[in-house]
């Protein structure tokens, strides 16, 4: 049985930066931070930013200018 606490837990994410914003990767990372993401690493060559974000802030980071996609780290639970 799941609880409401699981929904508010931070999730690890990989954010892909749109090709049109790759030159501004640092600015996109700053926008993500302002939207509530804790940026852990920036991969300039691949145009990817890794970090963690509270689950309730996922929508905000998806709306940041320059964000192409947001992928959550899969979460597996033992049965």
PDB file with one MODEL, atoms N, CA, C and O in Angstrom:
MODEL        1
ATOM      1  N   UNK A   1       0.848  -1.158   0.000  1.00  0.00           N
ATOM      2  CA  UNK A   1       0.000   0.000   0.000  1.00  0.00           C
ATOM      3  C   UNK A   1       0.902   1.233   0.000  1.00  0.00           C
ATOM      4  O   UNK A   1       1.839   1.315   0.795  1.00  0.00           O
ATOM      5  N   UNK A   2       0.625   2.193  -0.889  1.00  0.00           N
ATOM      6  CA  UNK A   2       1.461   3.387  -0.946  1.00  0.00           C
ATOM      7  C   UNK A   2       0.844   4.493  -0.110  1.00  0.00           C
ATOM      8  O   UNK A   2      -0.355   4.500   0.168  1.00  0.00           O
ATOM      9  N   UNK A   3       1.697   5.423   0.281  1.00  0.00           N
ATOM     10  CA  UNK A   3       1.219   6.535   1.090  1.00  0.00           C
ATOM     11  C   UNK A   3       1.440   7.841   0.341  1.00  0.00           C
ATOM     12  O   UNK A   3       2.131   7.864  -0.677  1.00  0.00           O
ATOM     13  N   UNK A   4       0.869   8.908   0.829  1.00  0.00           N
ATOM     14  CA  UNK A   4       1.035  10.214   0.228  1.00  0.00           C
ATOM     15  C   UNK A   4       2.468  10.705   0.290  1.00  0.00           C
ATOM     16  O   UNK A   4       2.854  11.558  -0.509  1.00  0.00           O
ATOM     17  N   UNK A   5       3.270  10.192   1.217  1.00  0.00           N
ATOM     18  CA  UNK A   5       4.650  10.624   1.360  1.00  0.00           C
ATOM     19  C   UNK A   5       5.483  10.256   0.140  1.00  0.00           C
ATOM     20  O   UNK A   5       6.402  10.991  -0.221  1.00  0.00           O
ATOM     21  N   UNK A   6       5.182   9.138  -0.496  1.00  0.00           N
ATOM     22  CA  UNK A   6       5.946   8.706  -1.657  1.00  0.00           C
ATOM     23  C   UNK A   6       5.811   9.737  -2.769  1.00  0.00           C
ATOM     24  O   UNK A   6       6.787  10.007  -3.470  1.00  0.00           O
ATOM     25  N   UNK A   7       4.643  10.314  -2.950  1.00  0.00           N
ATOM     26  CA  UNK A   7       4.391  11.263  -4.033  1.00  0.00           C
ATOM     27  C   UNK A   7       5.226  12.532  -3.896  1.00  0.00           C
ATOM     28  O   UNK A   7       5.526  13.172  -4.903  1.00  0.00           O
ATOM     29  N   UNK A   8       5.607  12.914  -2.681  1.00  0.00           N
ATOM     30  CA  UNK A   8       6.354  14.152  -2.494  1.00  0.00           C
ATOM     31  C   UNK A   8       7.869  13.930  -2.472  1.00  0.00           C
ATOM     32  O   UNK A   8       8.623  14.893  -2.337  1.00  0.00           O
ATOM     33  N   UNK A   9       8.313  12.722  -2.598  1.00  0.00           N
ATOM     34  CA  UNK A   9       9.727  12.400  -2.540  1.00  0.00           C
ATOM     35  C   UNK A   9      10.473  12.959  -3.746  1.00  0.00           C
ATOM     36  O   UNK A   9       9.923  13.046  -4.844  1.00  0.00           O
ATOM     37  N   UNK A  10      11.725  13.334  -3.532  1.00  0.00           N
ATOM     38  CA  UNK A  10      12.549  13.799  -4.642  1.00  0.00           C
ATOM     39  C   UNK A  10      12.819  12.644  -5.603  1.00  0.00           C
ATOM     40  O   UNK A  10      12.964  11.491  -5.197  1.00  0.00           O
ATOM     41  N   UNK A  11      12.882  12.988  -6.881  1.00  0.00           N
ATOM     42  CA  UNK A  11      13.178  11.992  -7.908  1.00  0.00           C
ATOM     43  C   UNK A  11      14.406  12.445  -8.691  1.00  0.00           C
ATOM     44  O   UNK A  11      14.606  13.638  -8.917  1.00  0.00           O
ATOM     45  N   UNK A  12      15.214  11.488  -9.096  1.00  0.00           N
ATOM     46  CA  UNK A  12      16.367  11.773  -9.940  1.00  0.00           C
ATOM     47  C   UNK A  12      15.867  11.910 -11.375  1.00  0.00           C
ATOM     48  O   UNK A  12      15.037  11.125 -11.833  1.00  0.00           O
ATOM     49  N   UNK A  13      16.384  12.918 -12.076  1.00  0.00           N
ATOM     50  CA  UNK A  13      15.947  13.169 -13.440  1.00  0.00           C
ATOM     51  C   UNK A  13      17.128  13.452 -14.355  1.00  0.00           C
ATOM     52  O   UNK A  13      18.189  13.905 -13.924  1.00  0.00           O
ATOM     53  N   UNK A  14      16.904  13.167 -15.633  1.00  0.00           N
ATOM     54  CA  UNK A  14      17.805  13.577 -16.700  1.00  0.00           C
ATOM     55  C   UNK A  14      17.012  14.518 -17.591  1.00  0.00           C
ATOM     56  O   UNK A  14      15.970  14.143 -18.128  1.00  0.00           O
ATOM     57  N   UNK A  15      17.500  15.725 -17.746  1.00  0.00           N
ATOM     58  CA  UNK A  15      16.835  16.730 -18.573  1.00  0.00           C
ATOM     59  C   UNK A  15      17.634  16.881 -19.859  1.00  0.00           C
ATOM     60  O   UNK A  15      18.829  17.173 -19.827  1.00  0.00           O
ATOM     61  N   UNK A  16      16.966  16.682 -20.989  1.00  0.00           N
ATOM     62  CA  UNK A  16      17.600  16.882 -22.281  1.00  0.00           C
ATOM     63  C   UNK A  16      17.312  18.311 -22.742  1.00  0.00           C
ATOM     64  O   UNK A  16      16.164  18.752 -22.770  1.00  0.00           O
ATOM     65  N   UNK A  17      18.375  19.016 -23.099  1.00  0.00           N
ATOM     66  CA  UNK A  17      18.254  20.394 -23.552  1.00  0.00           C
ATOM     67  C   UNK A  17      18.005  20.386 -25.058  1.00  0.00           C
ATOM     68  O   UNK A  17      18.647  19.647 -25.803  1.00  0.00           O
ATOM     69  N   UNK A  18      17.062  21.220 -25.490  1.00  0.00           N
ATOM     70  CA  UNK A  18      16.739  21.322 -26.919  1.00  0.00           C
ATOM     71  C   UNK A  18      17.970  21.761 -27.700  1.00  0.00           C
ATOM     72  O   UNK A  18      18.780  22.546 -27.208  1.00  0.00           O
ATOM     73  N   UNK A  19      18.106  21.250 -28.918  1.00  0.00           N
ATOM     74  CA  UNK A  19      19.252  21.620 -29.764  1.00  0.00           C
ATOM     75  C   UNK A  19      19.383  23.134 -29.900  1.00  0.00           C
ATOM     76  O   UNK A  19      20.494  23.664 -29.939  1.00  0.00           O
ATOM     77  N   UNK A  20      18.270  23.814 -29.971  1.00  0.00           N
ATOM     78  CA  UNK A  20      18.277  25.273 -30.139  1.00  0.00           C
ATOM     79  C   UNK A  20      18.828  26.011 -28.921  1.00  0.00           C
ATOM     80  O   UNK A  20      19.129  27.201 -29.003  1.00  0.00           O
ATOM     81  N   UNK A  21      18.962  25.303 -27.777  1.00  0.00           N
ATOM     82  CA  UNK A  21      19.442  25.933 -26.540  1.00  0.00           C
ATOM     83  C   UNK A  21      20.735  25.314 -26.011  1.00  0.00           C
ATOM     84  O   UNK A  21      21.156  25.624 -24.897  1.00  0.00           O
ATOM     85  N   UNK A  22      21.367  24.444 -26.797  1.00  0.00           N
ATOM     86  CA  UNK A  22      22.586  23.783 -26.321  1.00  0.00           C
ATOM     87  C   UNK A  22      23.693  24.767 -25.969  1.00  0.00           C
ATOM     88  O   UNK A  22      24.447  24.538 -25.023  1.00  0.00           O
ATOM     89  N   UNK A  23      23.798  25.851 -26.714  1.00  0.00           N
ATOM     90  CA  UNK A  23      24.836  26.854 -26.428  1.00  0.00           C
ATOM     91  C   UNK A  23      24.572  27.573 -25.112  1.00  0.00           C
ATOM     92  O   UNK A  23      25.485  28.156 -24.526  1.00  0.00           O
ATOM     93  N   UNK A  24      23.323  27.533 -24.645  1.00  0.00           N
ATOM     94  CA  UNK A  24      22.943  28.177 -23.383  1.00  0.00           C
ATOM     95  C   UNK A  24      22.679  27.151 -22.280  1.00  0.00           C
ATOM     96  O   UNK A  24      21.821  27.372 -21.426  1.00  0.00           O
ATOM     97  N   UNK A  25      23.395  26.051 -22.290  1.00  0.00           N
ATOM     98  CA  UNK A  25      23.163  24.978 -21.322  1.00  0.00           C
ATOM     99  C   UNK A  25      23.263  25.480 -19.878  1.00  0.00           C
ATOM    100  O   UNK A  25      22.472  25.075 -19.027  1.00  0.00           O
ATOM    101  N   UNK A  26      24.219  26.349 -19.602  1.00  0.00           N
ATOM    102  CA  UNK A  26      24.358  26.877 -18.237  1.00  0.00           C
ATOM    103  C   UNK A  26      23.135  27.702 -17.838  1.00  0.00           C
ATOM    104  O   UNK A  26      22.684  27.626 -16.695  1.00  0.00           O
ATOM    105  N   UNK A  27      22.599  28.486 -18.768  1.00  0.00           N
ATOM    106  CA  UNK A  27      21.406  29.287 -18.484  1.00  0.00           C
ATOM    107  C   UNK A  27      20.193  28.399 -18.261  1.00  0.00           C
ATOM    108  O   UNK A  27      19.353  28.697 -17.412  1.00  0.00           O
ATOM    109  N   UNK A  28      20.093  27.301 -19.023  1.00  0.00           N
ATOM    110  CA  UNK A  28      18.989  26.351 -18.823  1.00  0.00           C
ATOM    111  C   UNK A  28      19.124  25.720 -17.434  1.00  0.00           C
ATOM    112  O   UNK A  28      18.128  25.557 -16.729  1.00  0.00           O
ATOM    113  N   UNK A  29      20.341  25.368 -17.040  1.00  0.00           N
ATOM    114  CA  UNK A  29      20.579  24.787 -15.709  1.00  0.00           C
ATOM    115  C   UNK A  29      20.167  25.764 -14.608  1.00  0.00           C
ATOM    116  O   UNK A  29      19.612  25.354 -13.588  1.00  0.00           O
ATOM    117  N   UNK A  30      20.436  27.046 -14.811  1.00  0.00           N
ATOM    118  CA  UNK A  30      20.035  28.053 -13.825  1.00  0.00           C
ATOM    119  C   UNK A  30      18.514  28.147 -13.735  1.00  0.00           C
ATOM    120  O   UNK A  30      17.963  28.292 -12.644  1.00  0.00           O
ATOM    121  N   UNK A  31      17.837  28.067 -14.876  1.00  0.00           N
ATOM    122  CA  UNK A  31      16.368  28.084 -14.889  1.00  0.00           C
ATOM    123  C   UNK A  31      15.799  26.871 -14.162  1.00  0.00           C
ATOM    124  O   UNK A  31      14.816  26.974 -13.429  1.00  0.00           O
ATOM    125  N   UNK A  32      16.433  25.722 -14.378  1.00  0.00           N
ATOM    126  CA  UNK A  32      15.981  24.497 -13.698  1.00  0.00           C
ATOM    127  C   UNK A  32      16.157  24.641 -12.183  1.00  0.00           C
ATOM    128  O   UNK A  32      15.287  24.239 -11.411  1.00  0.00           O
ATOM    129  N   UNK A  33      17.272  25.210 -11.771  1.00  0.00           N
ATOM    130  CA  UNK A  33      17.503  25.435 -10.338  1.00  0.00           C
ATOM    131  C   UNK A  33      16.443  26.363  -9.758  1.00  0.00           C
ATOM    132  O   UNK A  33      15.927  26.126  -8.666  1.00  0.00           O
ATOM    133  N   UNK A  34      16.120  27.427 -10.501  1.00  0.00           N
ATOM    134  CA  UNK A  34      15.110  28.371 -10.039  1.00  0.00           C
ATOM    135  C   UNK A  34      13.725  27.723  -9.952  1.00  0.00           C
ATOM    136  O   UNK A  34      12.877  28.153  -9.171  1.00  0.00           O
ATOM    137  N   UNK A  35      13.509  26.683 -10.764  1.00  0.00           N
ATOM    138  CA  UNK A  35      12.225  25.980 -10.768  1.00  0.00           C
ATOM    139  C   UNK A  35      12.167  24.878  -9.703  1.00  0.00           C
ATOM    140  O   UNK A  35      11.147  24.203  -9.562  1.00  0.00           O
ATOM    141  N   UNK A  36      13.265  24.697  -8.954  1.00  0.00           N
ATOM    142  CA  UNK A  36      13.249  23.735  -7.853  1.00  0.00           C
ATOM    143  C   UNK A  36      14.116  22.507  -8.015  1.00  0.00           C
ATOM    144  O   UNK A  36      14.103  21.622  -7.160  1.00  0.00           O
ATOM    145  N   UNK A  37      14.874  22.437  -9.103  1.00  0.00           N
ATOM    146  CA  UNK A  37      15.738  21.277  -9.329  1.00  0.00           C
ATOM    147  C   UNK A  37      17.109  21.511  -8.712  1.00  0.00           C
ATOM    148  O   UNK A  37      17.665  22.605  -8.808  1.00  0.00           O
ATOM    149  N   UNK A  38      17.644  20.480  -8.082  1.00  0.00           N
ATOM    150  CA  UNK A  38      19.011  20.512  -7.582  1.00  0.00           C
ATOM    151  C   UNK A  38      19.893  19.904  -8.674  1.00  0.00           C
ATOM    152  O   UNK A  38      19.892  18.688  -8.869  1.00  0.00           O
ATOM    153  N   UNK A  39      20.639  20.743  -9.378  1.00  0.00           N
ATOM    154  CA  UNK A  39      21.464  20.290 -10.497  1.00  0.00           C
ATOM    155  C   UNK A  39      22.717  19.609  -9.955  1.00  0.00           C
ATOM    156  O   UNK A  39      23.464  20.198  -9.174  1.00  0.00           O
ATOM    157  N   UNK A  40      22.942  18.368 -10.374  1.00  0.00           N
ATOM    158  CA  UNK A  40      24.096  17.607  -9.922  1.00  0.00           C
ATOM    159  C   UNK A  40      25.234  17.651 -10.941  1.00  0.00           C
ATOM    160  O   UNK A  40      26.398  17.818 -10.577  1.00  0.00           O
ATOM    161  N   UNK A  41      24.882  17.497 -12.235  1.00  0.00           N
ATOM    162  CA  UNK A  41      25.895  17.475 -13.279  1.00  0.00           C
ATOM    163  C   UNK A  41      25.332  18.041 -14.568  1.00  0.00           C
ATOM    164  O   UNK A  41      24.138  17.942 -14.850  1.00  0.00           O
ATOM    165  N   UNK A  42      26.233  18.643 -15.347  1.00  0.00           N
ATOM    166  CA  UNK A  42      25.874  19.141 -16.672  1.00  0.00           C
ATOM    167  C   UNK A  42      26.783  18.442 -17.681  1.00  0.00           C
ATOM    168  O   UNK A  42      28.007  18.462 -17.550  1.00  0.00           O
ATOM    169  N   UNK A  43      26.175  17.837 -18.670  1.00  0.00           N
ATOM    170  CA  UNK A  43      26.918  17.143 -19.717  1.00  0.00           C
ATOM    171  C   UNK A  43      26.783  17.960 -20.996  1.00  0.00           C
ATOM    172  O   UNK A  43      25.862  17.755 -21.786  1.00  0.00           O
ATOM    173  N   UNK A  44      27.717  18.890 -21.187  1.00  0.00           N
ATOM    174  CA  UNK A  44      27.622  19.832 -22.307  1.00  0.00           C
ATOM    175  C   UNK A  44      27.664  19.125 -23.654  1.00  0.00           C
ATOM    176  O   UNK A  44      26.916  19.489 -24.561  1.00  0.00           O
ATOM    177  N   UNK A  45      28.513  18.136 -23.800  1.00  0.00           N
ATOM    178  CA  UNK A  45      28.638  17.446 -25.080  1.00  0.00           C
ATOM    179  C   UNK A  45      27.325  16.783 -25.491  1.00  0.00           C
ATOM    180  O   UNK A  45      26.952  16.811 -26.664  1.00  0.00           O
ATOM    181  N   UNK A  46      26.626  16.186 -24.522  1.00  0.00           N
ATOM    182  CA  UNK A  46      25.369  15.505 -24.822  1.00  0.00           C
ATOM    183  C   UNK A  46      24.137  16.375 -24.656  1.00  0.00           C
ATOM    184  O   UNK A  46      23.038  15.972 -25.036  1.00  0.00           O
ATOM    185  N   UNK A  47      24.308  17.566 -24.090  1.00  0.00           N
ATOM    186  CA  UNK A  47      23.172  18.447 -23.875  1.00  0.00           C
ATOM    187  C   UNK A  47      22.202  17.920 -22.836  1.00  0.00           C
ATOM    188  O   UNK A  47      20.986  18.039 -22.987  1.00  0.00           O
ATOM    189  N   UNK A  48      22.752  17.334 -21.775  1.00  0.00           N
ATOM    190  CA  UNK A  48      21.936  16.720 -20.725  1.00  0.00           C
ATOM    191  C   UNK A  48      22.316  17.310 -19.369  1.00  0.00           C
ATOM    192  O   UNK A  48      23.487  17.575 -19.097  1.00  0.00           O
ATOM    193  N   UNK A  49      21.316  17.507 -18.536  1.00  0.00           N
ATOM    194  CA  UNK A  49      21.521  17.994 -17.173  1.00  0.00           C
ATOM    195  C   UNK A  49      20.914  16.975 -16.225  1.00  0.00           C
ATOM    196  O   UNK A  49      19.754  16.595 -16.380  1.00  0.00           O
ATOM    197  N   UNK A  50      21.690  16.528 -15.243  1.00  0.00           N
ATOM    198  CA  UNK A  50      21.224  15.532 -14.277  1.00  0.00           C
ATOM    199  C   UNK A  50      21.035  16.191 -12.923  1.00  0.00           C
ATOM    200  O   UNK A  50      21.757  17.120 -12.561  1.00  0.00           O
ATOM    201  N   UNK A  51      20.055  15.698 -12.182  1.00  0.00           N
ATOM    202  CA  UNK A  51      19.829  16.216 -10.843  1.00  0.00           C
ATOM    203  C   UNK A  51      18.631  15.567 -10.199  1.00  0.00           C
ATOM    204  O   UNK A  51      18.156  14.517 -10.632  1.00  0.00           O
ATOM    205  N   UNK A  52      18.145  16.222  -9.139  1.00  0.00           N
ATOM    206  CA  UNK A  52      16.955  15.714  -8.467  1.00  0.00           C
ATOM    207  C   UNK A  52      15.999  16.864  -8.219  1.00  0.00           C
ATOM    208  O   UNK A  52      16.394  18.023  -8.093  1.00  0.00           O
ATOM    209  N   UNK A  53      14.730  16.502  -8.153  1.00  0.00           N
ATOM    210  CA  UNK A  53      13.681  17.507  -8.017  1.00  0.00           C
ATOM    211  C   UNK A  53      12.542  16.909  -7.205  1.00  0.00           C
ATOM    212  O   UNK A  53      12.248  15.721  -7.341  1.00  0.00           O
ATOM    213  N   UNK A  54      11.903  17.702  -6.372  1.00  0.00           N
ATOM    214  CA  UNK A  54      10.712  17.196  -5.682  1.00  0.00           C
ATOM    215  C   UNK A  54       9.653  16.830  -6.738  1.00  0.00           C
ATOM    216  O   UNK A  54       9.450  17.563  -7.706  1.00  0.00           O
ATOM    217  N   UNK A  55       9.003  15.720  -6.540  1.00  0.00           N
ATOM    218  CA  UNK A  55       8.033  15.219  -7.516  1.00  0.00           C
ATOM    219  C   UNK A  55       7.014  16.298  -7.899  1.00  0.00           C
ATOM    220  O   UNK A  55       6.626  16.393  -9.063  1.00  0.00           O
ATOM    221  N   UNK A  56       6.586  17.098  -6.944  1.00  0.00           N
ATOM    222  CA  UNK A  56       5.565  18.107  -7.245  1.00  0.00           C
ATOM    223  C   UNK A  56       6.097  19.254  -8.097  1.00  0.00           C
ATOM    224  O   UNK A  56       5.310  20.095  -8.532  1.00  0.00           O
ATOM    225  N   UNK A  57       7.400  19.320  -8.351  1.00  0.00           N
ATOM    226  CA  UNK A  57       8.000  20.370  -9.179  1.00  0.00           C
ATOM    227  C   UNK A  57       8.328  19.894 -10.602  1.00  0.00           C
ATOM    228  O   UNK A  57       8.866  20.660 -11.401  1.00  0.00           O
ATOM    229  N   UNK A  58       8.006  18.639 -10.920  1.00  0.00           N
ATOM    230  CA  UNK A  58       8.318  18.107 -12.250  1.00  0.00           C
ATOM    231  C   UNK A  58       7.678  18.940 -13.357  1.00  0.00           C
ATOM    232  O   UNK A  58       8.321  19.213 -14.371  1.00  0.00           O
ATOM    233  N   UNK A  59       6.437  19.343 -13.181  1.00  0.00           N
ATOM    234  CA  UNK A  59       5.760  20.150 -14.186  1.00  0.00           C
ATOM    235  C   UNK A  59       6.476  21.466 -14.436  1.00  0.00           C
ATOM    236  O   UNK A  59       6.550  21.931 -15.573  1.00  0.00           O
ATOM    237  N   UNK A  60       6.999  22.062 -13.385  1.00  0.00           N
ATOM    238  CA  UNK A  60       7.696  23.344 -13.511  1.00  0.00           C
ATOM    239  C   UNK A  60       8.987  23.199 -14.312  1.00  0.00           C
ATOM    240  O   UNK A  60       9.303  24.063 -15.130  1.00  0.00           O
ATOM    241  N   UNK A  61       9.731  22.129 -14.091  1.00  0.00           N
ATOM    242  CA  UNK A  61      10.978  21.987 -14.849  1.00  0.00           C
ATOM    243  C   UNK A  61      10.698  21.613 -16.302  1.00  0.00           C
ATOM    244  O   UNK A  61      11.465  21.973 -17.195  1.00  0.00           O
ATOM    245  N   UNK A  62       9.608  20.898 -16.539  1.00  0.00           N
ATOM    246  CA  UNK A  62       9.242  20.572 -17.929  1.00  0.00           C
ATOM    247  C   UNK A  62       8.888  21.833 -18.721  1.00  0.00           C
ATOM    248  O   UNK A  62       9.022  21.850 -19.945  1.00  0.00           O
ATOM    249  N   UNK A  63       8.441  22.880 -18.040  1.00  0.00           N
ATOM    250  CA  UNK A  63       8.046  24.128 -18.700  1.00  0.00           C
ATOM    251  C   UNK A  63       9.197  25.114 -18.888  1.00  0.00           C
ATOM    252  O   UNK A  63       9.020  26.151 -19.527  1.00  0.00           O
ATOM    253  N   UNK A  64      10.359  24.810 -18.349  1.00  0.00           N
ATOM    254  CA  UNK A  64      11.494  25.725 -18.479  1.00  0.00           C
ATOM    255  C   UNK A  64      11.902  25.851 -19.951  1.00  0.00           C
ATOM    256  O   UNK A  64      11.924  24.871 -20.696  1.00  0.00           O
ATOM    257  N   UNK A  65      12.220  27.074 -20.340  1.00  0.00           N
ATOM    258  CA  UNK A  65      12.657  27.317 -21.711  1.00  0.00           C
ATOM    259  C   UNK A  65      13.936  26.538 -21.993  1.00  0.00           C
ATOM    260  O   UNK A  65      14.872  26.541 -21.193  1.00  0.00           O
ATOM    261  N   UNK A  66      13.959  25.873 -23.140  1.00  0.00           N
ATOM    262  CA  UNK A  66      15.131  25.109 -23.545  1.00  0.00           C
ATOM    263  C   UNK A  66      15.080  23.640 -23.177  1.00  0.00           C
ATOM    264  O   UNK A  66      15.964  22.878 -23.568  1.00  0.00           O
ATOM    265  N   UNK A  67      14.067  23.225 -22.436  1.00  0.00           N
ATOM    266  CA  UNK A  67      13.937  21.820 -22.042  1.00  0.00           C
ATOM    267  C   UNK A  67      13.224  21.052 -23.148  1.00  0.00           C
ATOM    268  O   UNK A  67      12.116  21.405 -23.552  1.00  0.00           O
ATOM    269  N   UNK A  68      13.868  20.007 -23.626  1.00  0.00           N
ATOM    270  CA  UNK A  68      13.279  19.155 -24.658  1.00  0.00           C
ATOM    271  C   UNK A  68      12.515  18.000 -24.009  1.00  0.00           C
ATOM    272  O   UNK A  68      11.403  17.673 -24.424  1.00  0.00           O
ATOM    273  N   UNK A  69      13.117  17.386 -22.989  1.00  0.00           N
ATOM    274  CA  UNK A  69      12.447  16.275 -22.301  1.00  0.00           C
ATOM    275  C   UNK A  69      12.992  16.120 -20.889  1.00  0.00           C
ATOM    276  O   UNK A  69      14.095  16.566 -20.573  1.00  0.00           O
ATOM    277  N   UNK A  70      12.186  15.472 -20.048  1.00  0.00           N
ATOM    278  CA  UNK A  70      12.563  15.172 -18.669  1.00  0.00           C
ATOM    279  C   UNK A  70      12.283  13.698 -18.442  1.00  0.00           C
ATOM    280  O   UNK A  70      11.146  13.247 -18.575  1.00  0.00           O
ATOM    281  N   UNK A  71      13.318  12.953 -18.100  1.00  0.00           N
ATOM    282  CA  UNK A  71      13.163  11.529 -17.831  1.00  0.00           C
ATOM    283  C   UNK A  71      13.411  11.259 -16.354  1.00  0.00           C
ATOM    284  O   UNK A  71      14.429  11.669 -15.796  1.00  0.00           O
ATOM    285  N   UNK A  72      12.471  10.567 -15.734  1.00  0.00           N
ATOM    286  CA  UNK A  72      12.633  10.183 -14.330  1.00  0.00           C
ATOM    287  C   UNK A  72      13.404   8.875 -14.250  1.00  0.00           C
ATOM    288  O   UNK A  72      13.259   7.995 -15.098  1.00  0.00           O
ATOM    289  N   UNK A  73      14.222   8.768 -13.219  1.00  0.00           N
ATOM    290  CA  UNK A  73      14.933   7.512 -12.971  1.00  0.00           C
ATOM    291  C   UNK A  73      13.888   6.465 -12.589  1.00  0.00           C
ATOM    292  O   UNK A  73      13.027   6.722 -11.748  1.00  0.00           O
ATOM    293  N   UNK A  74      13.962   5.296 -13.201  1.00  0.00           N
ATOM    294  CA  UNK A  74      13.001   4.258 -12.835  1.00  0.00           C
ATOM    295  C   UNK A  74      13.127   3.893 -11.354  1.00  0.00           C
ATOM    296  O   UNK A  74      14.226   3.857 -10.802  1.00  0.00           O
ATOM    297  N   UNK A  75      11.998   3.628 -10.734  1.00  0.00           N
ATOM    298  CA  UNK A  75      12.003   3.238  -9.327  1.00  0.00           C
ATOM    299  C   UNK A  75      11.424   1.838  -9.228  1.00  0.00           C
ATOM    300  O   UNK A  75      10.285   1.595  -9.628  1.00  0.00           O
ATOM    301  N   UNK A  76      12.208   0.932  -8.698  1.00  0.00           N
ATOM    302  CA  UNK A  76      11.766  -0.444  -8.555  1.00  0.00           C
ATOM    303  C   UNK A  76      11.496  -0.740  -7.086  1.00  0.00           C
ATOM    304  O   UNK A  76      12.230  -0.297  -6.202  1.00  0.00           O
ATOM    305  N   UNK A  77      10.450  -1.483  -6.845  1.00  0.00           N
ATOM    306  CA  UNK A  77      10.072  -1.822  -5.483  1.00  0.00           C
ATOM    307  C   UNK A  77       9.998  -3.335  -5.365  1.00  0.00           C
ATOM    308  O   UNK A  77       9.370  -3.999  -6.190  1.00  0.00           O
ATOM    309  N   UNK A  78      10.635  -3.872  -4.350  1.00  0.00           N
ATOM    310  CA  UNK A  78      10.575  -5.308  -4.113  1.00  0.00           C
ATOM    311  C   UNK A  78       9.171  -5.706  -3.717  1.00  0.00           C
ATOM    312  O   UNK A  78       8.492  -5.008  -2.965  1.00  0.00           O
ATOM    313  N   UNK A  79       8.759  -6.828  -4.231  1.00  0.00           N
ATOM    314  CA  UNK A  79       7.399  -7.303  -3.940  1.00  0.00           C
ATOM    315  C   UNK A  79       7.451  -8.397  -2.904  1.00  0.00           C
ATOM    316  O   UNK A  79       6.411  -8.932  -2.519  1.00  0.00           O
TER     317      UNK A  79
ENDMDL
END
